[in-house]
Structures are given as structure tokens and as C-alpha cells.
């Protein structure tokens, strides 16, 4: 019984941490909203396929129209 409570507390803390990080647009956050490319205005697909290691680890996509490298919040990554 105590293991169940311990795991429940750990999951609850993780959810709160990721929610706060997402609100602050940290790389640890989770973005569930669709983003638009700031360069060409194209709506990015819901399912994002990573093209490089940074996108794989931290989220993000490459715009299919203008090939801009975007983070998970839709900001251009140089």
C-alpha cells in the first residue's frame, strides 16, 4: 500500500513539474498545441517526426514548406 502511495506522489510531482515547465516554455515542458511556422505561416502537423538529435531529445519539427528548424513552441532555431 505504501508503494502505491509513493508512486502516486512521484507521478503527481512529475506532472506538476512538466506543467510548470510547459507554461514557462522551457525545453523540459510539454506543448500539446499545434504550432505555425513563423517564417511562412504553415500549420505544422500534429505528429512530429524528428530530423535531428535536438528535435528528438527536446521536441520540435522542420517546416515542410520552407524547411525552417522549429522548436516545440514554434520558435525558429538558428
Residue pairs with C-beta under 8 A, 6 or more apart in sequence:
17 28
18 28
18 29
18 30
19 29
19 30
20 29
21 27
21 28
21 29
21 30
22 29
22 30
22 31
23 29
25 73
27 58
27 59
27 71
29 72
31 59
31 72
31 73
34 43
34 44
34 46
35 43
35 44
35 61
35 70
35 72
35 73
35 74
36 42
36 43
36 44
36 74
37 44
37 63
37 65
37 66
37 68
37 70
37 74
38 68
38 70
38 74
38 75
38 76
39 63
39 66
39 68
39 76
40 63
40 65
40 66
40 68
42 63
42 64
42 65
42 66
44 61
44 63
44 70
44 74
45 61
45 64
48 55
48 59
48 60
48 61
48 72
49 61
50 56
50 60
50 61
51 61
51 62
51 69
52 69
54 60
54 77
55 61
55 62
55 69
58 71
58 72
59 71
59 72
60 69
60 70
60 71
60 72
60 77
61 70
61 72
62 68
62 69
62 70
63 70
68 76
69 76
69 77
69 78
70 76
70 77
71 77
